[in-house]
Amino acid sequence: MVATPVQLRHTQVRRWLATPGALMLSGLILVGCATQSSDPFRPDTGGKPESPARTETSEPAMDSGDVVAGLRREAWEQQAVGEWEAAAGLLERALRIDASKAELYHQIAEVRLGQERFAEAEQVAAKGLSLVADDPELEASLWRATAQARSGQGDMSGAREARERACALGYC
């Protein structure tokens, strides 16, 4: 039987790997990976954490309101295609940035309704209602979300009451 070129190459590589030089080279590579290298251009701080360097950028930093608005837009896109978990994750990030926006709680309540997590939807809508100010349309939307959440939990009288509150604001 005649050996193919691939088999010959394989045999040559195996022989080379068995040599002391190959073993030493692989050992040096492993030692190099295992040690911490110190950057010769970074001064030794004596174990103290270094303060981050200030860098000038040509792009202005994004305002937290812009970030929240962007996350809300992305969440709406996810909601539109039924990706409730992805939408919830985006909105939770937005909430960590700014927890004072009633609109954000309204959108989270809508996501919880889509997930059929009615008790959570009602709680989130209640938080939004506690924050809403001078926006009767948003307040009515939060009451409608509350009505849906209560209905989903089987609380029909509570749902009716919430719908009446929305209608009293002029947004039935």
C-alpha positions in Angstrom: 0.0 0.0 0.0 1.3 3.4 -1.0 1.0 6.3 1.4 -0.9 9.4 0.2 0.7 12.9 0.4 -1.7 13.7 3.3 -0.6 10.6 5.2 3.1 11.5 4.6 2.5 15.1 5.8 0.7 13.8 8.9 3.6 11.4 9.7 6.2 14.2 9.3 4.2 16.5 11.6 3.9 13.8 14.3 7.7 13.2 14.1 8.4 16.9 14.4 6.1 17.3 17.4 8.0 14.6 19.2 11.3 16.5 19.0 12.7 18.4 22.0 12.6 21.7 20.1 8.9 21.4 19.5 8.3 20.6 23.2 10.3 23.6 24.3 8.5 25.9 21.8 5.1 24.8 23.0 6.2 25.2 26.7 7.4 28.8 26.0 4.1 29.6 24.3 2.2 28.3 27.3 4.4 30.2 29.8 3.9 33.4 27.7 0.1 33.0 27.9 0.2 32.3 31.7 2.1 35.3 32.8 0.8 38.8 33.2 2.5 41.3 31.0 3.0 44.8 32.2 2.5 47.5 29.7 5.9 49.4 29.4 3.9 52.6 28.5 1.7 52.5 31.6 3.3 53.9 34.8 3.2 51.7 37.9 0.5 52.9 40.2 1.6 50.8 43.2 -1.6 48.7 43.2 -3.9 51.7 43.2 -6.6 51.8 40.6 -5.9 54.2 37.8 -8.3 56.9 37.0 -9.6 56.7 33.5 -8.0 59.0 31.0 -10.2 61.7 29.5 -10.5 61.5 25.8 -11.9 64.0 23.5 -14.5 62.7 21.0 -15.9 64.3 18.0 -19.4 62.8 18.8 -21.5 64.3 21.5 -22.4 62.0 24.4 -26.0 60.7 24.2 -28.4 62.3 26.7 -30.1 59.7 28.9 -33.5 60.8 27.4 -32.2 59.9 24.0 -31.1 56.5 25.2 -34.4 55.8 26.8 -36.3 56.9 23.7 -34.1 54.6 21.5 -34.7 51.7 23.8 -38.4 52.3 23.8 -38.4 52.5 19.9 -36.5 49.1 19.8 -39.0 47.7 22.3 -42.0 48.8 20.1 -40.4 47.0 17.1 -40.0 43.8 19.2 -43.6 44.1 20.4 -44.8 44.5 16.9 -43.5 41.1 16.0 -44.5 39.4 19.2 -41.0 39.3 20.8 -42.3 40.0 24.3 -39.2 38.9 26.2 -36.9 41.0 24.0 -39.2 44.0 24.4 -39.3 43.5 28.2 -35.5 43.3 28.4 -35.1 46.6 26.5 -37.7 48.3 28.6 -36.1 47.1 31.9 -32.8 48.6 30.7 -34.6 51.9 30.0 -36.2 51.7 33.4 -32.7 51.4 35.0 -31.7 54.6 33.2 -34.8 56.6 34.0 -37.5 55.3 36.4 -39.5 58.5 36.4 -41.3 58.3 33.1 -45.0 57.2 33.2 -44.8 56.5 29.4 -42.2 53.8 30.1 -44.4 52.1 32.7 -47.3 52.2 30.3 -45.3 50.4 27.7 -44.1 47.8 30.2 -47.7 47.2 31.2 -48.6 46.6 27.6 -45.7 44.1 27.3 -46.9 42.3 30.4 -50.4 42.2 29.0 -49.0 40.6 25.8 -47.2 38.1 28.0 -50.5 37.4 29.8 -48.8 38.3 33.1 -51.9 40.2 34.2 -51.0 40.8 37.9 -47.6 42.3 36.9 -49.3 44.4 34.2 -51.7 45.9 36.8 -48.9 46.7 39.2 -46.8 48.4 36.5 -49.8 50.4 35.3 -50.4 51.5 38.9 -46.8 52.7 39.2 -47.3 54.6 35.9 -50.5 56.2 37.3 -48.6 57.4 40.3 -46.1 59.2 38.1 -48.4 60.6 35.3 -48.9 64.4 35.5 -50.8 66.7 33.2 -51.3 64.1 30.5 -55.0 62.8 30.6 -54.5 60.8 27.4 -51.6 58.8 29.0 -53.5 58.5 32.3 -56.5 57.1 30.4 -54.2 54.6 28.5 -52.9 53.4 31.9 -56.4 53.0 33.2 -57.3 51.0 30.1 -54.2 48.8 30.6 -55.4 48.4 34.2 -58.8 47.3 33.0 -57.3 44.7 30.7 -55.1 43.4 33.4 -58.0 43.1 35.9 -60.2 41.4 33.2 -57.4 38.9 32.5 -57.4 38.1 36.2 -61.1 37.6 36.3 -61.9 40.8 38.2 -64.7 42.1 36.0 -66.0 44.8 38.4 -62.5 46.1 38.8 -62.0 46.2 35.1 -65.3 48.1 34.7 -64.2 50.6 37.3 -60.9 51.1 35.5 -62.6 51.6 32.1 -64.9 54.2 33.7 -61.9 56.1 35.1 -60.4 56.2 31.5 -63.8 57.4 30.1 -64.0 60.1 32.8 -60.8 61.6 31.4 -62.5 61.8 28.0 -60.6 58.9 26.4 -62.9 55.9 26.1 
